[in-house]
């Protein structure tokens, strides 16, 4: 078992790519050649709330990452919520682009189980987790399941496009902190493990910790098949130049770039269930009626100050070309989460530097 221990994803990704270069084996896969590590790999992130990735060579889409993570907390599976940010999401659906049947958040919250047991509805696993850990923070029986054999065996056998890669997550407490371990069958480290997965699982960890009344601890992912697609691996000279602190704004500029808590400005030590209902209602408002409707009306400060303005900035970026750059950057300047603001601004500016970028 190979272990990568890093402060955050910004530092973990270059280290992982160098490990793949040193030890990886080239293999064919269902969707292209990969460089695969010859054993399972465990990644330990010491500061998982530092979840935003900034490497220009990675060019991660921060708008998609933040919206998808909120989509998961809301327990949704409707792809029209996400396709404005990544049109390609339709290609990972087995029902013509309507839903993502393996959506993790839907399975966390309210998943229709296998047909052979009368469409059994799974319980809200996040609420159950909170209940158990409030009663006993040392509980070792708390497991949040994402793999459903009643659905996923059939999908795998029929070459389905949406078979969950992340299988199970286990929250556990130690030293006054809530930690999270995620088990994954097949991890694309560029787009998945150190990209979207780092955001939505760390936000789920932070959400659970706030409800239980613990600080956020480490996040560990055990990747059985740890790989990168060969055509997506950047030149190693570029990767080496951004190793560790050299390319990490969280380390280099902590006064300018820092994670913003989901619970900032709510002022509680333990998030009670009334606040949780507010979060869920505001998320429903955001996805059902759009970010403009929640900019002023949302009661959840993080949604007003981070999620909604990020979504509005993306809408402006995708809108009329006249004044696109100025309009997008103006909206982004109102994003109070400094890490998301910086990543989104840099992502947008990279596009405006291209001729005719708007």
C-alpha positions, 0 to 999 in steps of 0.5 A: 500500500502506497501512501500520499500524505499532503496538506491539501489537494493542491499539494497532493496532485503533483506528488501523485503524478510524480509517483505515477511517473516513477511506478505507474504501469500503462494499461488499456481501459474502457475509455482510453489508456491509463497509467496505473499505480501497481497497488492500491494507494491511500491519500491522507489530506491533513486540511481537507477544507483547503479543497480548491485546486489552483494549478493552471495546467490542471485548469479545474472548473471551480464553478462546476466543483462548488455547484456539484458539491452543493447538489450532492448535499441537497440529495439531487440527481437531476442532470439539468442542474449541472449541465450548464457547467459541464455539458459532458455530464450528459454522457455519464447518464444511462437514461438519456441525460435526465438523471445521474442514477449513481449520484452520491448525494441522492444515495446519501439522502433518499435513494430508491433501492433494488427493484426486487424488494419493492422499491425500498427507499434508503433512509437519509444516511447523513441524518442517521450518521449525525444521530449516531455520532451525537449519541456516541462520537466513538461509534464504529458502526457508522457507514454511509453507502454509495454502492447499491448491488441491486442497481449497480450490478445490473448497470455494470453487467450492461456496460452502464455509463454511471456505475459509482466509483466511490463505494463507501464513506466512514466518518470517525471521531478522534481528538475532538475532530471528525475524520472521514475515510472514503473507499474507492474502486477506481480513481481517476486522480486528475478529474476525480480524486484530486478534483471533484471528489476532494470538494464534495467529500470534504464538504460532506465531512465539514457538514457532518462535523458541524452538525455533530459539534466536532472540528474537521479532521483529516480526509483519507481516500483508499483508491483500489485502482489509482490512475490517470488517463495518459492523454490528460497527464501534463508534462512532468516539468510543469508538474515539478514546478508546482510541487508542494509549497511552490504552487499552493496559495493556501500556504504562500498567501494565507492572508489572501486565500483561506477556506471559508466555513460552510457555517461562517457567520451563523455563530453556533457551536453545534448546528441544530436541526433547525439550521439544517432545514434552512440549508436544505430549503435554501438549496432547493430554492437555489436549484429550483429557481436559480442563483438570482432568487437566492442572492438576497433571500437565502438565509444560509450565509454561505449560499448568499456569499459563495455559491450563488455569486459563483453561479451568477458569475458563470451565467454571465460568462456564458452570456452575451459576449459584449462586456462578458469579461468585465461583468463576470469579474465584477460578480466574482469580486463579490464572492466572499470565499477567497479561495473560490474567488481566486480560482474562479477569477484565474479560470475566467482570465485564462479564457479571456486571454485567448483571442476573441475570448469576450 
